């Protein structure tokens, strides 16, 4: 697998109550944010791929980020006996305990939604706030969806470890449809390194049988629902269902077709801004910036604040009667003065502004 540079995480292991070994990683500093992440990932490879480096680097600037591989996946035990929701919730608690967290914010992506919802209802004294990112309370169960699920099972059986990745392309096409071909190929290669075909099938069956819809009304912690309008893994209706079912939940629609946002798409800075604003009550004092924001000109600061609000270069340009190229030049000056670079430079600069 080819790689790209990522942030630095400290890898550790703990054991769930039933003895299953769970891998987790810690990065950054600040108030803790525990992340139950998408199953198509592995702590061993995440920082080399297209989906997680910008997430880890950016959020680690203002929180202590604790991510873990669920049982059956990544660096955690691949063949646990129990793949039930109850066991997955116990994994979350084991990680929080091992990390020494008494209270923490919680983000759950994709199929981790039921885990976070259940834990927040059972332990509101430990969860400061809950973010649900392209998640669901239960998978949609139309007749067509059941047929698709059966087809996925056959694809897993036929092509999970085949050298020809065409059998696995269905996942990368639905996970990050707007990504470059090289990034989809990277995911195609990653999939068999995440878990075994047997565990993938068993986990899928257990998760399709999970339904925590009845718990939504019992969620009492502050909640933010972030959902991509074009999400193919969990449709946009799933996000609306979560936000409408949890009293007082904030809803942040994202203009993207990707299940997990990529660093170079316009929706990513808006995601960072929404998360930073949501976590602000937990943040308290934040570290000073490596270079002072005061070094920015008034126009540069105005443009960067608009970028932090999720505005695209075109929208910013229209507001100032500038060209998009001029806006990009101002942003490039911001990145240079703030000491950030690379694909995640925009998100890193936004994080600097939001941490002020």
N, C-alpha and C positions, 0 to 999 in steps of 0.2 A: 504494500500500500504506500502510495506517495504521501508526503506530509507537508505541513506548513507550521510555522511557529505558533505557539500558543502561550498562555499564561502559566504560572507555576502553582501547582496544587500539592498538598501533602496527603499521600494515600495512607489509609489506615483500615483496619478490619475490626469487626465486633461480631458477637454471636446473638442471634435472636433467641427467644426463650426455648424454642425447640431444637437449638443447636446449629441451625443453619448459619453459615458464615456470610456476613454482609460486608461489602467493600464500600468505603466512603472516602470523600476527599474534602479537604478544607483549604480555602484560599481567602486572601483579603483580610480586612480588619474593620471593626465596627459592630453594630448589633447583628445578631445571627439571623440568617435566612436559610432555612432548610429547603432543598429542592428535590422533589420526587420527579424524576425525569422520564422522558420517552424511552420505551424499551429498545428502540433501534439506536442504541448507543452503548458505549462502554468506557469506563474511566480510563482504561488502558489506551484508548485511541481517540477519545473525544477532542482533545486539544490539537489533533492533527487534521481534523476534518472541517467541513464547511458550516456546521450547525452550532458548535459550542464555544470556540475560542473567543469570539466577540462577547458572548454572553458572560463567560467567566471573567474575562479581563475587565469588562465595563462594570458589572455589578460588584466585583471585588474591590472597586475603588471606594465604595461607601458602605459595604456590608461585609461581615464574615460569611462567606458562602460555603454551605455544607451540602454537597451533592452525593447521592449514593446510587449504586446499582441494585435494583430490586432482586430478590431471590430468583434464581434461575437465569440471570442475565449478567453480562459483563464479567467483572472480576469476582462477583458473588458466586456462591455455589450454584452450579448449573442444573443439578438434578434433585431439588428438594422434594420431599414427599408431599408437602402441603403447599398448594398454590392459591389457597382461598383468600378472600378479602381480609378475613381476620388475621391470617398469617402475615399478609402484606402490611397491615396496620401495625402489627407487633414489630415488624422490621423498622418502620419509621420511628417507633418509640425507642427501640434498641439503639439506633443511630443517635437520636437526641440525647439519650442517657450517656452513651459512650463519649459523646462530644462535650458532656458536662453542661448541657443546656437546661435551665429551669424554665425559661420562657423564650419563645422564638417566633419569628414570622415564618410562614409556611407557603411555599409555592408548589403547586402540583400541575404537571403538564399531561395532556393527552389522557391515557387510561389511568393516570394517577389521581384523577378527580375524585373517584369514590373513596380512595384512601384518605385524602385530605379532608373531605367532607366528614367522613366517619370520625377521624381523629379530632377534628375541631369540635364536633358535637360531644364526643366522649370526654375531651380534656380541654374545655374552654379556658381553664386556669393557666394552661401552658402556651396556648397559641395567641400571640398578640394580634395577628391579622392573617388573613388567608387570601392568596392570589390563585386563581384558576386560569390556566393558560392553554387555550385550545383544548379544553377538557370536556368531560361529560359526566352526568350522573348515572346514566345507563346507555349502552349502545342502542342505536335505532334498530328496531326489529321488524321491519317490513318483510314481506315475502321475498322481495328482490334482494334485500340485505342478507337474508338467510342464504339465498342462492350464492351470493358473492362470497360469504363466509365459507361455504362449502367448497367453492372454487379455490379460495386461498389455501385451505387445508390440502387440497390436491397439489397445488403449486409447491407448497412446503415439502410434501412427500417426494415430489418428482425432481425438484431443482435446488434444494437448500444448499447443497455443497457441490453442485456441478460446476466445472470450470466455465461453462457457458452461463453467463449471468442473466440471460434474457428471462429466465424463470423468476428472477428476483426483481426485475425492473419495475414490476407493478408497485412495489413498496416505495422505491425512490421517486417514481412518477407522481405518486399521491402525497408523499411526504414533502418534497420540495420541487413542485412542477415547474417553477419559473427559474430554477437554478441552471447554471451552465452544465453542459454535457459531462465535463470532467468531474464535477461535484456529484452528479447522479451516479457516475461510474464508481466513485469513491464509496458511496453508500451501498451500491451493489456488492462491492468487495467486503464491506464491513459486516453486512447482515449475518453471514455464517460464523463470524467471529464474536457475535453477541450472545449466542445461545445455540443449543442443539435443536434439530428439527423436532424431536420428540417433545422437548420442553416448550417450544414455540406453539405447538398444537395444543398441549395441555393448558398452557397459560391462556391461550385464546379462548378455549372452551370455558374456563373458569371466569374470565372477564366478561364474556358475552352473557353469562348467567348472573352477573352482578347488577343490582339496581338499588341505588340509595336515594331515589327520588323522594321518598317519604321523609328523609332526614333534612331536606333542604330548609323547610320551615323552622327547624330546630337549630340552625346555625346562628349563633349569637355574636360571633366575633366579626369585626369589620372585614368586608370581603370585596375584592376587586376581580371582575371577570374580564379577561382579555381574549378576544376571539377574532381570527382572520375571516373576512367575508367570504373568501373563496376556498376555505379549508375543505379538503376532500376526505380527510381522515375522520374528522368530527365536524359535521356540517354546521354552518352558522346558526341554525335553529337550536343546536345544542347549547351554544353560548347564551342565546336569549333565554332559553329555558332555565339555565342556572341563575342568571341575573334576576329573572322575574320570580324565581322560587325562593330566593334568599332575601329576606327583608333588609332593605337598606343597601343592598349590593350596588357597587358602582360598575358600570358597563363601559368597556373601552373597545369599540369595534376597530379593526385594523384593516387597512386597504392592502391586502396581500392574498395570494393564492397558496402560500406556503404554510404548512402545519407548524413549522418552527421558522421564525424569521431569520433571514440571512443578513449579513453585516452591511451589504451594499444596497439594500432596498429602502425606499423612503419611509416605510412603516417602522423601521427599527428605532430611529431616534425618538419617535412618538411612544414606542413601548418603554424605552428607558425613562422618558419623562414621566409617563404614567406610573411606573414602578417607583421612581424616586419620590414623587409626590405622595403616593400611597404609603410609602415606608417612612415618610418624613417624621411622624410622631415618634417613631422608634429611634431615629438617627441621633438626636441630641447634638453634641458637639461633633464636628467632622474634621478630619485632618486638613491642614492647610494645603493649598495646591503647590505642585512643584515649581510653578512659575506664576507670578501674580496676574490675576485677570485684569488688573489695572493697566497692564501693558497693552491691552487691546484699545484700538481707537473706538470712538463712540459708535461709528457705523458698524465696525466689526462686532462689537458687543451686541448691538441691536439685531444684527443678522444671526448671530449665534443663539441668542435667546429665542428667536423665531424658529430656528432649527430645533431647539430644545422642546418647543411646543408642537413639533411634528410637522412643520411646514416643509414642503419640497422646495428645491432651488427655484423652480418656476414660479411657485406661489410667492416666495420671498421677492423674486425679481419683479413680479407684477405689482406688489405692494409699494416698492421703492422706485418703480419706473426705470429699472435697470435691466441689463441683459443677464441671462442665466450664467453666462461665462464670467461676468463681473462678480456675481454672487459667489461663484465657485472660487474666484481669486481671493475674495475677502475671507472665505472659509479656510482656504489654504494658508493665509496669513495667520489666522487664529490657531490652526493646528501647529504651525511652526513656533509661534510664541508660547503655546501651552506645552510644547514638547511631546506631541503625540503624532503618530504616523501609521501608515498601513491601511488595510481595509476597514479597520474599526476606528479610524481616527475621528470620524464624525461623532460616533457614539461616545468615544472617550472624552471628546471636547464637551459634549452635552453633559456628561456625568460631572465634569469639572464645574460647569455653570450651576448645575442642580445642587451640588454639594456646598455651595456658598451660603 
